[in-house]
Amino acid sequence: MSIMKMLLISIVIGIAVGYGSGYLLDGRFQPDFFVIFTIISFIAFLLREIKKDKQKETDHE
């Protein structure tokens, strides 16, 4: 998965969580939840890609 695709998916997840938490809390968009979940999901995607690359390297040896 490319970096741009990971970033786009992370932003979509962040927007969904920002609006969803706002709907549950006070009916407004919550930018702090947007930022937190965008960063967390982007880091999770990066770690997943790193793990895949390491598995590919060890499979060939």
HTML snippet that shows the backbone in 3Dmol.js (N, CA, C, O; Angstrom):
<script src="https://3Dmol.org/build/3Dmol-min.js"></script>
<div id="view" style="width:600px;height:400px;position:relative"></div>
<script>
const pdb = `
ATOM      1  N   MET A   1       0.855  -1.165   0.000  1.00  0.00           N
ATOM      2  CA  MET A   1       0.000   0.000   0.000  1.00  0.00           C
ATOM      3  C   MET A   1       0.905   1.234   0.000  1.00  0.00           C
ATOM      4  O   MET A   1       1.884   1.297   0.743  1.00  0.00           O
ATOM      5  N   SER A   2       0.574   2.189  -0.822  1.00  0.00           N
ATOM      6  CA  SER A   2       1.419   3.376  -0.925  1.00  0.00           C
ATOM      7  C   SER A   2       1.168   4.324   0.251  1.00  0.00           C
ATOM      8  O   SER A   2       0.162   4.221   0.953  1.00  0.00           O
ATOM      9  N   ILE A   3       2.100   5.236   0.441  1.00  0.00           N
ATOM     10  CA  ILE A   3       2.005   6.201   1.531  1.00  0.00           C
ATOM     11  C   ILE A   3       0.770   7.090   1.367  1.00  0.00           C
ATOM     12  O   ILE A   3       0.078   7.381   2.343  1.00  0.00           O
ATOM     13  N   MET A   4       0.495   7.519   0.133  1.00  0.00           N
ATOM     14  CA  MET A   4      -0.659   8.388  -0.103  1.00  0.00           C
ATOM     15  C   MET A   4      -1.972   7.665   0.215  1.00  0.00           C
ATOM     16  O   MET A   4      -2.898   8.256   0.769  1.00  0.00           O
ATOM     17  N   LYS A   5      -2.037   6.381  -0.144  1.00  0.00           N
ATOM     18  CA  LYS A   5      -3.250   5.612   0.138  1.00  0.00           C
ATOM     19  C   LYS A   5      -3.428   5.435   1.643  1.00  0.00           C
ATOM     20  O   LYS A   5      -4.545   5.535   2.150  1.00  0.00           O
ATOM     21  N   MET A   6      -2.331   5.170   2.361  1.00  0.00           N
ATOM     22  CA  MET A   6      -2.408   5.035   3.811  1.00  0.00           C
ATOM     23  C   MET A   6      -2.845   6.347   4.451  1.00  0.00           C
ATOM     24  O   MET A   6      -3.651   6.350   5.381  1.00  0.00           O
ATOM     25  N   LEU A   7      -2.313   7.461   3.952  1.00  0.00           N
ATOM     26  CA  LEU A   7      -2.672   8.762   4.505  1.00  0.00           C
ATOM     27  C   LEU A   7      -4.139   9.085   4.243  1.00  0.00           C
ATOM     28  O   LEU A   7      -4.834   9.595   5.122  1.00  0.00           O
ATOM     29  N   LEU A   8      -4.605   8.789   3.044  1.00  0.00           N
ATOM     30  CA  LEU A   8      -6.000   9.057   2.701  1.00  0.00           C
ATOM     31  C   LEU A   8      -6.956   8.225   3.559  1.00  0.00           C
ATOM     32  O   LEU A   8      -7.954   8.743   4.062  1.00  0.00           O
ATOM     33  N   ILE A   9      -6.653   6.947   3.723  1.00  0.00           N
ATOM     34  CA  ILE A   9      -7.498   6.085   4.553  1.00  0.00           C
ATOM     35  C   ILE A   9      -7.471   6.553   6.009  1.00  0.00           C
ATOM     36  O   ILE A   9      -8.495   6.525   6.690  1.00  0.00           O
ATOM     37  N   SER A  10      -6.301   6.983   6.483  1.00  0.00           N
ATOM     38  CA  SER A  10      -6.194   7.485   7.855  1.00  0.00           C
ATOM     39  C   SER A  10      -7.032   8.738   8.054  1.00  0.00           C
ATOM     40  O   SER A  10      -7.682   8.896   9.088  1.00  0.00           O
ATOM     41  N   ILE A  11      -7.021   9.634   7.063  1.00  0.00           N
ATOM     42  CA  ILE A  11      -7.823  10.855   7.166  1.00  0.00           C
ATOM     43  C   ILE A  11      -9.312  10.527   7.168  1.00  0.00           C
ATOM     44  O   ILE A  11     -10.081  11.127   7.918  1.00  0.00           O
ATOM     45  N   VAL A  12      -9.716   9.580   6.331  1.00  0.00           N
ATOM     46  CA  VAL A  12     -11.129   9.181   6.300  1.00  0.00           C
ATOM     47  C   VAL A  12     -11.544   8.578   7.641  1.00  0.00           C
ATOM     48  O   VAL A  12     -12.630   8.868   8.142  1.00  0.00           O
ATOM     49  N   ILE A  13     -10.690   7.746   8.220  1.00  0.00           N
ATOM     50  CA  ILE A  13     -10.981   7.173   9.537  1.00  0.00           C
ATOM     51  C   ILE A  13     -11.072   8.279  10.582  1.00  0.00           C
ATOM     52  O   ILE A  13     -11.965   8.269  11.429  1.00  0.00           O
ATOM     53  N   GLY A  14     -10.143   9.235  10.520  1.00  0.00           N
ATOM     54  CA  GLY A  14     -10.166  10.352  11.466  1.00  0.00           C
ATOM     55  C   GLY A  14     -11.426  11.186  11.353  1.00  0.00           C
ATOM     56  O   GLY A  14     -12.008  11.577  12.364  1.00  0.00           O
ATOM     57  N   ILE A  15     -11.856  11.464  10.117  1.00  0.00           N
ATOM     58  CA  ILE A  15     -13.087  12.238   9.921  1.00  0.00           C
ATOM     59  C   ILE A  15     -14.289  11.470  10.462  1.00  0.00           C
ATOM     60  O   ILE A  15     -15.154  12.046  11.121  1.00  0.00           O
ATOM     61  N   ALA A  16     -14.337  10.175  10.182  1.00  0.00           N
ATOM     62  CA  ALA A  16     -15.460   9.364  10.665  1.00  0.00           C
ATOM     63  C   ALA A  16     -15.511   9.355  12.190  1.00  0.00           C
ATOM     64  O   ALA A  16     -16.585   9.492  12.776  1.00  0.00           O
ATOM     65  N   VAL A  17     -14.369   9.196  12.826  1.00  0.00           N
ATOM     66  CA  VAL A  17     -14.341   9.181  14.292  1.00  0.00           C
ATOM     67  C   VAL A  17     -14.651  10.573  14.841  1.00  0.00           C
ATOM     68  O   VAL A  17     -15.347  10.702  15.848  1.00  0.00           O
ATOM     69  N   GLY A  18     -14.140  11.609  14.184  1.00  0.00           N
ATOM     70  CA  GLY A  18     -14.417  12.977  14.635  1.00  0.00           C
ATOM     71  C   GLY A  18     -15.891  13.309  14.603  1.00  0.00           C
ATOM     72  O   GLY A  18     -16.426  13.869  15.560  1.00  0.00           O
ATOM     73  N   TYR A  19     -16.558  12.966  13.502  1.00  0.00           N
ATOM     74  CA  TYR A  19     -17.995  13.227  13.414  1.00  0.00           C
ATOM     75  C   TYR A  19     -18.797  12.277  14.296  1.00  0.00           C
ATOM     76  O   TYR A  19     -19.781  12.683  14.913  1.00  0.00           O
ATOM     77  N   GLY A  20     -18.379  11.011  14.356  1.00  0.00           N
ATOM     78  CA  GLY A  20     -19.099  10.040  15.180  1.00  0.00           C
ATOM     79  C   GLY A  20     -19.036  10.379  16.654  1.00  0.00           C
ATOM     80  O   GLY A  20     -20.049  10.310  17.350  1.00  0.00           O
ATOM     81  N   SER A  21     -17.865  10.744  17.137  1.00  0.00           N
ATOM     82  CA  SER A  21     -17.752  11.113  18.549  1.00  0.00           C
ATOM     83  C   SER A  21     -18.479  12.418  18.827  1.00  0.00           C
ATOM     84  O   SER A  21     -19.057  12.593  19.900  1.00  0.00           O
ATOM     85  N   GLY A  22     -18.454  13.333  17.871  1.00  0.00           N
ATOM     86  CA  GLY A  22     -19.199  14.579  18.045  1.00  0.00           C
ATOM     87  C   GLY A  22     -20.691  14.339  18.108  1.00  0.00           C
ATOM     88  O   GLY A  22     -21.399  14.981  18.883  1.00  0.00           O
ATOM     89  N   TYR A  23     -21.164  13.423  17.298  1.00  0.00           N
ATOM     90  CA  TYR A  23     -22.594  13.075  17.307  1.00  0.00           C
ATOM     91  C   TYR A  23     -22.994  12.500  18.664  1.00  0.00           C
ATOM     92  O   TYR A  23     -24.067  12.796  19.188  1.00  0.00           O
ATOM     93  N   LEU A  24     -22.108  11.670  19.224  1.00  0.00           N
ATOM     94  CA  LEU A  24     -22.421  11.057  20.513  1.00  0.00           C
ATOM     95  C   LEU A  24     -22.260  12.028  21.681  1.00  0.00           C
ATOM     96  O   LEU A  24     -22.975  11.923  22.677  1.00  0.00           O
ATOM     97  N   LEU A  25     -21.324  12.973  21.565  1.00  0.00           N
ATOM     98  CA  LEU A  25     -21.059  13.865  22.697  1.00  0.00           C
ATOM     99  C   LEU A  25     -21.946  15.109  22.695  1.00  0.00           C
ATOM    100  O   LEU A  25     -22.769  15.287  23.594  1.00  0.00           O
ATOM    101  N   ASP A  26     -21.781  15.976  21.680  1.00  0.00           N
ATOM    102  CA  ASP A  26     -22.536  17.230  21.716  1.00  0.00           C
ATOM    103  C   ASP A  26     -23.070  17.667  20.353  1.00  0.00           C
ATOM    104  O   ASP A  26     -23.566  18.786  20.218  1.00  0.00           O
ATOM    105  N   GLY A  27     -22.978  16.816  19.361  1.00  0.00           N
ATOM    106  CA  GLY A  27     -23.550  17.137  18.058  1.00  0.00           C
ATOM    107  C   GLY A  27     -22.660  17.932  17.132  1.00  0.00           C
ATOM    108  O   GLY A  27     -23.106  18.341  16.060  1.00  0.00           O
ATOM    109  N   ARG A  28     -21.402  18.166  17.514  1.00  0.00           N
ATOM    110  CA  ARG A  28     -20.472  18.912  16.662  1.00  0.00           C
ATOM    111  C   ARG A  28     -19.254  18.047  16.344  1.00  0.00           C
ATOM    112  O   ARG A  28     -18.974  17.062  17.028  1.00  0.00           O
ATOM    113  N   PHE A  29     -18.540  18.438  15.293  1.00  0.00           N
ATOM    114  CA  PHE A  29     -17.297  17.764  14.915  1.00  0.00           C
ATOM    115  C   PHE A  29     -16.262  17.979  16.015  1.00  0.00           C
ATOM    116  O   PHE A  29     -16.122  19.086  16.535  1.00  0.00           O
ATOM    117  N   GLN A  30     -15.538  16.916  16.366  1.00  0.00           N
ATOM    118  CA  GLN A  30     -14.514  16.992  17.406  1.00  0.00           C
ATOM    119  C   GLN A  30     -13.126  16.918  16.761  1.00  0.00           C
ATOM    120  O   GLN A  30     -12.674  15.822  16.430  1.00  0.00           O
ATOM    121  N   PRO A  31     -12.435  18.054  16.574  1.00  0.00           N
ATOM    122  CA  PRO A  31     -11.145  18.039  15.883  1.00  0.00           C
ATOM    123  C   PRO A  31     -10.050  17.292  16.640  1.00  0.00           C
ATOM    124  O   PRO A  31      -9.139  16.745  16.018  1.00  0.00           O
ATOM    125  N   ASP A  32     -10.123  17.259  17.966  1.00  0.00           N
ATOM    126  CA  ASP A  32      -9.096  16.539  18.714  1.00  0.00           C
ATOM    127  C   ASP A  32      -9.177  15.034  18.456  1.00  0.00           C
ATOM    128  O   ASP A  32      -8.144  14.377  18.327  1.00  0.00           O
ATOM    129  N   PHE A  33     -10.383  14.485  18.379  1.00  0.00           N
ATOM    130  CA  PHE A  33     -10.529  13.068  18.043  1.00  0.00           C
ATOM    131  C   PHE A  33     -10.080  12.802  16.606  1.00  0.00           C
ATOM    132  O   PHE A  33      -9.492  11.759  16.321  1.00  0.00           O
ATOM    133  N   PHE A  34     -10.357  13.741  15.704  1.00  0.00           N
ATOM    134  CA  PHE A  34      -9.918  13.611  14.314  1.00  0.00           C
ATOM    135  C   PHE A  34      -8.402  13.486  14.241  1.00  0.00           C
ATOM    136  O   PHE A  34      -7.883  12.583  13.585  1.00  0.00           O
ATOM    137  N   VAL A  35      -7.695  14.382  14.910  1.00  0.00           N
ATOM    138  CA  VAL A  35      -6.225  14.379  14.866  1.00  0.00           C
ATOM    139  C   VAL A  35      -5.670  13.115  15.513  1.00  0.00           C
ATOM    140  O   VAL A  35      -4.788  12.465  14.952  1.00  0.00           O
ATOM    141  N   ILE A  36      -6.174  12.771  16.671  1.00  0.00           N
ATOM    142  CA  ILE A  36      -5.661  11.601  17.394  1.00  0.00           C
ATOM    143  C   ILE A  36      -5.850  10.324  16.578  1.00  0.00           C
ATOM    144  O   ILE A  36      -4.908   9.547  16.425  1.00  0.00           O
ATOM    145  N   PHE A  37      -7.048  10.098  16.058  1.00  0.00           N
ATOM    146  CA  PHE A  37      -7.307   8.855  15.339  1.00  0.00           C
ATOM    147  C   PHE A  37      -6.648   8.831  13.963  1.00  0.00           C
ATOM    148  O   PHE A  37      -6.321   7.754  13.464  1.00  0.00           O
ATOM    149  N   THR A  38      -6.444   9.993  13.337  1.00  0.00           N
ATOM    150  CA  THR A  38      -5.709  10.030  12.077  1.00  0.00           C
ATOM    151  C   THR A  38      -4.263   9.609  12.302  1.00  0.00           C
ATOM    152  O   THR A  38      -3.726   8.802  11.544  1.00  0.00           O
ATOM    153  N   ILE A  39      -3.637  10.145  13.327  1.00  0.00           N
ATOM    154  CA  ILE A  39      -2.244   9.797  13.626  1.00  0.00           C
ATOM    155  C   ILE A  39      -2.125   8.333  14.031  1.00  0.00           C
ATOM    156  O   ILE A  39      -1.227   7.634  13.563  1.00  0.00           O
ATOM    157  N   ILE A  40      -3.016   7.863  14.892  1.00  0.00           N
ATOM    158  CA  ILE A  40      -2.959   6.470  15.345  1.00  0.00           C
ATOM    159  C   ILE A  40      -3.144   5.501  14.179  1.00  0.00           C
ATOM    160  O   ILE A  40      -2.409   4.521  14.065  1.00  0.00           O
ATOM    161  N   SER A  41      -4.119   5.770  13.316  1.00  0.00           N
ATOM    162  CA  SER A  41      -4.355   4.850  12.202  1.00  0.00           C
ATOM    163  C   SER A  41      -3.212   4.899  11.193  1.00  0.00           C
ATOM    164  O   SER A  41      -2.868   3.866  10.616  1.00  0.00           O
ATOM    165  N   PHE A  42      -2.612   6.071  10.961  1.00  0.00           N
ATOM    166  CA  PHE A  42      -1.479   6.160  10.040  1.00  0.00           C
ATOM    167  C   PHE A  42      -0.285   5.378  10.583  1.00  0.00           C
ATOM    168  O   PHE A  42       0.378   4.662   9.832  1.00  0.00           O
ATOM    169  N   ILE A  43      -0.008   5.508  11.866  1.00  0.00           N
ATOM    170  CA  ILE A  43       1.091   4.750  12.479  1.00  0.00           C
ATOM    171  C   ILE A  43       0.810   3.253  12.408  1.00  0.00           C
ATOM    172  O   ILE A  43       1.724   2.467  12.160  1.00  0.00           O
ATOM    173  N   ALA A  44      -0.435   2.851  12.623  1.00  0.00           N
ATOM    174  CA  ALA A  44      -0.786   1.428  12.541  1.00  0.00           C
ATOM    175  C   ALA A  44      -0.567   0.894  11.127  1.00  0.00           C
ATOM    176  O   ALA A  44      -0.045  -0.207  10.953  1.00  0.00           O
ATOM    177  N   PHE A  45      -0.966   1.674  10.110  1.00  0.00           N
ATOM    178  CA  PHE A  45      -0.729   1.251   8.727  1.00  0.00           C
ATOM    179  C   PHE A  45       0.763   1.154   8.421  1.00  0.00           C
ATOM    180  O   PHE A  45       1.195   0.217   7.749  1.00  0.00           O
ATOM    181  N   LEU A  46       1.555   2.110   8.907  1.00  0.00           N
ATOM    182  CA  LEU A  46       3.001   2.064   8.680  1.00  0.00           C
ATOM    183  C   LEU A  46       3.621   0.838   9.343  1.00  0.00           C
ATOM    184  O   LEU A  46       4.450   0.157   8.739  1.00  0.00           O
ATOM    185  N   LEU A  47       3.226   0.556  10.573  1.00  0.00           N
ATOM    186  CA  LEU A  47       3.765  -0.619  11.263  1.00  0.00           C
ATOM    187  C   LEU A  47       3.378  -1.906  10.551  1.00  0.00           C
ATOM    188  O   LEU A  47       4.171  -2.846  10.487  1.00  0.00           O
ATOM    189  N   ARG A  48       2.168  -1.952  10.020  1.00  0.00           N
ATOM    190  CA  ARG A  48       1.732  -3.132   9.267  1.00  0.00           C
ATOM    191  C   ARG A  48       2.574  -3.330   8.011  1.00  0.00           C
ATOM    192  O   ARG A  48       2.942  -4.456   7.678  1.00  0.00           O
ATOM    193  N   GLU A  49       2.879  -2.238   7.315  1.00  0.00           N
ATOM    194  CA  GLU A  49       3.703  -2.327   6.109  1.00  0.00           C
ATOM    195  C   GLU A  49       5.132  -2.747   6.446  1.00  0.00           C
ATOM    196  O   GLU A  49       5.730  -3.544   5.723  1.00  0.00           O
ATOM    197  N   ILE A  50       5.676  -2.221   7.530  1.00  0.00           N
ATOM    198  CA  ILE A  50       7.029  -2.599   7.942  1.00  0.00           C
ATOM    199  C   ILE A  50       7.071  -4.083   8.281  1.00  0.00           C
ATOM    200  O   ILE A  50       8.024  -4.776   7.924  1.00  0.00           O
ATOM    201  N   LYS A  51       6.047  -4.569   8.966  1.00  0.00           N
ATOM    202  CA  LYS A  51       5.985  -5.987   9.325  1.00  0.00           C
ATOM    203  C   LYS A  51       5.911  -6.859   8.072  1.00  0.00           C
ATOM    204  O   LYS A  51       6.557  -7.906   8.005  1.00  0.00           O
ATOM    205  N   LYS A  52       5.122  -6.430   7.074  1.00  0.00           N
ATOM    206  CA  LYS A  52       5.027  -7.182   5.821  1.00  0.00           C
ATOM    207  C   LYS A  52       6.373  -7.239   5.112  1.00  0.00           C
ATOM    208  O   LYS A  52       6.767  -8.289   4.606  1.00  0.00           O
ATOM    209  N   ASP A  53       7.088  -6.099   5.075  1.00  0.00           N
ATOM    210  CA  ASP A  53       8.387  -6.059   4.412  1.00  0.00           C
ATOM    211  C   ASP A  53       9.393  -6.969   5.107  1.00  0.00           C
ATOM    212  O   ASP A  53      10.177  -7.646   4.442  1.00  0.00           O
ATOM    213  N   LYS A  54       9.378  -6.992   6.426  1.00  0.00           N
ATOM    214  CA  LYS A  54      10.299  -7.858   7.162  1.00  0.00           C
ATOM    215  C   LYS A  54       9.987  -9.328   6.909  1.00  0.00           C
ATOM    216  O   LYS A  54      10.904 -10.143   6.813  1.00  0.00           O
ATOM    217  N   GLN A  55       8.702  -9.679   6.798  1.00  0.00           N
ATOM    218  CA  GLN A  55       8.326 -11.064   6.522  1.00  0.00           C
ATOM    219  C   GLN A  55       8.776 -11.474   5.127  1.00  0.00           C
ATOM    220  O   GLN A  55       9.196 -12.613   4.926  1.00  0.00           O
ATOM    221  N   LYS A  56       8.694 -10.567   4.164  1.00  0.00           N
ATOM    222  CA  LYS A  56       9.150 -10.871   2.807  1.00  0.00           C
ATOM    223  C   LYS A  56      10.646 -11.127   2.785  1.00  0.00           C
ATOM    224  O   LYS A  56      11.115 -12.029   2.091  1.00  0.00           O
ATOM    225  N   GLU A  57      11.408 -10.326   3.552  1.00  0.00           N
ATOM    226  CA  GLU A  57      12.859 -10.493   3.590  1.00  0.00           C
ATOM    227  C   GLU A  57      13.243 -11.824   4.222  1.00  0.00           C
ATOM    228  O   GLU A  57      14.163 -12.484   3.740  1.00  0.00           O
ATOM    229  N   THR A  58      12.569 -12.232   5.278  1.00  0.00           N
ATOM    230  CA  THR A  58      12.929 -13.473   5.954  1.00  0.00           C
ATOM    231  C   THR A  58      12.449 -14.698   5.181  1.00  0.00           C
ATOM    232  O   THR A  58      13.031 -15.773   5.329  1.00  0.00           O
ATOM    233  N   ASP A  59      11.412 -14.569   4.365  1.00  0.00           N
ATOM    234  CA  ASP A  59      10.927 -15.704   3.586  1.00  0.00           C
ATOM    235  C   ASP A  59      11.905 -16.100   2.491  1.00  0.00           C
ATOM    236  O   ASP A  59      11.963 -17.274   2.124  1.00  0.00           O
ATOM    237  N   HIS A  60      12.668 -15.161   1.962  1.00  0.00           N
ATOM    238  CA  HIS A  60      13.585 -15.455   0.863  1.00  0.00           C
ATOM    239  C   HIS A  60      14.896 -16.060   1.335  1.00  0.00           C
ATOM    240  O   HIS A  60      15.630 -16.630   0.529  1.00  0.00           O
ATOM    241  N   GLU A  61      15.207 -15.951   2.611  1.00  0.00           N
ATOM    242  CA  GLU A  61      16.494 -16.465   3.096  1.00  0.00           C
ATOM    243  C   GLU A  61      16.449 -17.929   3.426  1.00  0.00           C
ATOM    244  O   GLU A  61      17.457 -18.498   3.845  1.00  0.00           O
TER     245      GLU A  61
END
`;
const viewer = $3Dmol.createViewer("view");
viewer.addModel(pdb, "pdb");
viewer.setStyle({}, {cartoon: {color: "spectrum"}});
viewer.zoomTo();
viewer.render();
</script>
